[in-house]
Amino acid sequence: MLASDFNPGSSPSGKMSFVCTLACLYLGMSPEEAINAATLNSAYAMGVMDQAGSFVKGKQSQLIYH
């Protein structure tokens, strides 16, 4: 699971694209693995995989482009 703490004191960035980039560079993940870890796997870990985590008809989603 990949996530951003978004704590102004210790982790002042909430950009998931940055978190995924770090995962690719420092954890050796492929871009596909990083995106899955930030979306599907995170939804599964939180127990909301039936409502969120992927772009499928009937699921909630938020797409924000910076």
C-alpha positions in Angstrom: 0.0 0.0 0.0 1.3 3.5 -0.9 0.0 6.6 0.9 0.9 10.1 1.7 0.9 11.2 5.4 0.3 14.8 4.3 1.5 16.1 7.6 2.9 19.7 7.3 5.6 18.9 9.8 7.0 15.7 8.5 5.5 15.1 5.0 4.4 18.3 3.4 3.3 16.8 0.1 -0.1 15.2 -0.6 0.7 14.5 -4.2 0.2 10.8 -4.9 2.1 11.1 -8.2 5.1 12.0 -6.2 4.6 9.1 -3.8 4.3 6.7 -6.8 7.5 8.2 -8.4 9.4 7.6 -5.1 8.1 4.0 -5.0 9.4 3.4 -8.5 12.8 5.1 -7.8 13.5 3.8 -4.3 11.4 0.7 -3.9 12.0 -0.7 -7.4 8.3 -0.9 -8.3 7.1 -0.6 -11.8 4.7 2.2 -12.6 1.8 -0.4 -12.8 2.7 -1.8 -9.4 2.9 1.7 -7.8 -0.5 2.7 -9.2 -2.0 -0.6 -8.0 -0.5 -0.1 -4.6 -1.9 3.4 -4.4 -5.4 2.5 -5.6 -6.6 -1.1 -5.5 -4.3 -2.4 -2.7 -5.1 0.7 -0.5 -8.8 0.2 -1.0 -8.5 -3.5 0.0 -6.4 -2.6 3.1 -9.2 -0.2 4.2 -11.9 -2.7 3.5 -13.6 -0.5 0.8 -12.6 -2.5 -2.3 -16.3 -2.9 -3.2 -16.9 0.8 -3.3 -13.5 2.3 -4.4 -10.0 1.6 -5.6 -10.6 1.2 -9.3 -12.3 2.9 -12.2 -15.3 0.5 -12.6 -18.9 1.4 -13.2 -20.7 1.6 -9.8 -17.6 2.5 -7.8 -16.8 5.9 -6.3 -13.8 7.7 -7.7 -12.0 11.0 -7.5 -9.7 12.0 -10.2 -7.7 15.1 -9.6 -5.0 16.3 -12.0 -2.4 18.8 -10.9 
